[in-house]
Amino acid sequence: MKSRTRTGKFVDTGVAGRIVIVSSMGGLLTVSGLGAYCAGKHALAATLRDELAPTGITVQTINPGPYETGFNDRMADAGPATGVMRPPPGSYRPEERAGSVRTEGRPPNGPAMCT
C-alpha cells in the first residue's frame, strides 16, 4: 500500500510518534464540485490513523481556514463553480501556521513527521 511506502521508515524506527497532516476545511466539509478532493482529504487521514494505530504512531489533522496561497487564488479566479472563495484580506500565510504545527505535532517522546 502506498501509505506504507511513505511511512515505512518512520514505522521502522519502532518509536511512537506523530504525523501531522495539514489539510483544509475540505477534509471536514463537502464543497460542491470538489467531491473527490474532500473525500480524498478525509480518507487519507482516516486510513493512516487506522493503519498506524498499532505502531504507536498517531495521526493528527489540522484543518485551517483560508490561507493566502497561489492555489487558493487560482481556484477562486476560476469562479464560483469551484466552490472556493478567495481568502479574506489579512488571512494567514502558510509560514505563519508552521510554528504551531511544530508545537502541536511534537509528541512527548519520539519523532514527528509533517505532510
C-alpha positions as a printed Julia matrix, in Angstrom:
115×3 Matrix{Float64}:
   0.0    0.0     0.0
   1.29   3.47   -0.84
   0.81   4.82    2.68
   3.15   2.09    3.93
   5.7    3.13    1.31
   5.61   6.7     2.58
   5.57   5.87    6.29
   7.77   2.77    6.29
  10.98   4.35    7.59
   9.01   6.18   10.26
   7.33   2.94   11.38
  10.6    1.0    11.22
  12.17   3.18   13.93
   9.95   1.33   16.4
   9.4    4.57   18.28
   5.95   6.05   18.82
   5.46   9.38   17.13
   3.01  11.63   15.39
   2.17  12.52   11.82
   0.59  15.92   11.29
  -1.39  16.39    8.1
  -2.08  20.0     7.28
  -5.35  19.52    5.49
  -8.07  22.03    4.76
 -11.69  22.6     5.52
 -12.22  20.24    2.57
 -11.18  17.49    4.95
 -14.19  18.24    7.16
 -16.88  19.7     4.92
 -18.25  19.0     1.5
 -17.73  21.53   -1.24
 -19.96  21.38   -4.31
 -17.93  20.28   -7.31
 -14.97  19.11   -5.22
 -16.24  15.74   -4.01
 -13.09  13.8    -4.86
 -10.89  16.41   -3.18
 -12.96  16.39    0.02
 -13.27  12.6     0.11
  -9.55  12.19   -0.52
  -8.6   14.53    2.32
 -10.78  12.64    4.79
  -9.86   9.18    3.51
  -6.1    9.75    3.7
  -6.2   10.86    7.32
  -8.65   8.15    8.41
  -6.73   5.38    6.64
  -3.39   6.44    8.1
  -4.92   6.65   11.59
  -6.26   3.1    11.3
  -3.14   1.62    9.73
  -0.66   3.23   12.09
  -2.55   2.96   15.39
  -0.98  -0.43   16.27
   2.5    1.06   15.86
   2.02   3.82   18.42
   2.11   6.47   15.71
  -0.81   8.88   15.91
  -2.12  10.91   13.01
  -3.34  14.42   13.67
  -5.09  16.56   11.1
  -5.07  20.33   11.26
  -7.8   21.93    9.18
  -7.03  25.63    8.92
  -9.35  28.13    7.37
  -8.5   30.04    4.22
  -4.87  30.86    3.63
  -3.36  33.27    1.17
  -1.75  30.92   -1.34
  -1.42  30.86   -5.09
  -3.5   27.67   -5.16
  -6.45  29.32   -3.42
  -6.14  32.37   -5.66
  -6.21  30.23   -8.82
  -9.23  28.29   -7.56
 -11.09  31.47   -6.68
 -10.19  33.0   -10.04
 -11.83  30.02  -11.74
 -15.15  31.31  -10.47
 -17.97  30.32   -8.17
 -18.37  26.92   -9.84
 -15.29  25.74   -7.94
 -16.94  26.5    -4.62
 -13.76  28.2    -3.45
 -13.85  31.68   -2.03
 -10.89  34.0    -2.06
  -9.31  34.21    1.4
 -10.21  37.49    3.06
  -7.51  40.14    3.28
  -5.34  39.56    6.29
  -5.74  35.77    6.17
  -2.87  33.68    7.39
   0.1   32.85    5.24
   1.22  29.19    5.43
   4.5   30.09    7.12
   2.58  31.72    9.99
   0.98  28.38   10.85
   4.23  26.4    10.73
   5.28  27.24   14.3
   2.06  25.98   15.82
   2.21  22.82   13.71
   5.68  22.12   15.1
   4.36  22.63   18.64
   1.09  20.73   18.24
   2.74  17.95   16.32
   5.54  17.24   18.74
   4.95  14.0    20.62
   6.22  13.72   24.2
   8.82  11.2    23.05
   9.77  10.28   19.54
   9.82  11.75   16.09
   7.23  13.8    14.28
   6.55  13.85   10.56
   4.6   16.66    8.88
   3.0   16.44    5.45
